[in-house]
């Protein structure tokens, strides 16, 4: 993956998102996880993941709106540079 920014994982506390986070961390990538308010993200924080709280279904959520700024992103099972969106 090109670029120096962290990779955003939407749903980093979920089953698939958690696997993506683990795979990225094992490859030495920086990770920012977008997680819903109230979700337990302590294990991600302990692993060095930056946490952005928000809900992608709520366009007014600042984290949903801004959580991907300056990052590479994860969407629909594909990781891609932010500038390609």
N, C-alpha and C positions, 0 to 999 in steps of 0.2 A: 504494500500500500504506500502510495506517495504521501508526502506531507509530514509535518512535525507535530500537528495538533493531536489532542486525544481523540479517541474513537467514542462516539456517543452510542450507548446501547439503550434502546427504549425497552422498558420492562426488565431491567437488570436483576430484579429480585424473583422473576418468574423462572419457570423450568428452562425454556429455550434461551431467554436472555441471560440467565445464570451460566449456562454452558458457553455462550458467546463471550461473556466476561472472563470466564476461566481460561478459555482458549487465547484470548487477546493478552491477558496478563502473562500467560506462559510464554508468549512470544515477545515479551518485554514492551508491549504497547501501553501507553497511557489510556485510561478509560474514564469516561464520565457516564454515569448511569442515570437515566431519567426514571424516577420511581414515583409512584403515587403517594400523596400525603398519607401518613399513617402506616405505610409499609415499613417493615423492619429491614433496614439496610445496614445494620451494625456489622454483619459479616463482610459486606462489600467495603465499608469504611476501613475495617481492620486490614483488608487486603490492599489498601491504598487507592481505592476507587473514589473519584470525586462524585459526590451525590448532588443531583439537581432534582428537587421535588416539584412535581407537577403532573398534570393529566393531559395527554395528547388530545383527548376528546373535549377539553375545555380551552378554546382559543384564547381566553382571557388569562390563562395561567402563564405567568412570566417565564417559568422554567420550560414550559412547552414551547413558548415562542422563542426564547433566547438560549435554551439549553444546548442548541447545536452550533451556536456562533463560534467560529474559529476552530471547528472540529471536523474530523472525518465522521461519517455517520453509518449507522446500521439501520437498514430498512428492508423489510420483506426478505430477510435472509441473505441480503447482499451488502457487503461493506464497500463503500465508495468514497472518494474525496469530496468534500463539501462543495467545491467549485463545479462539480459535474451535475449538481442538482438543478 
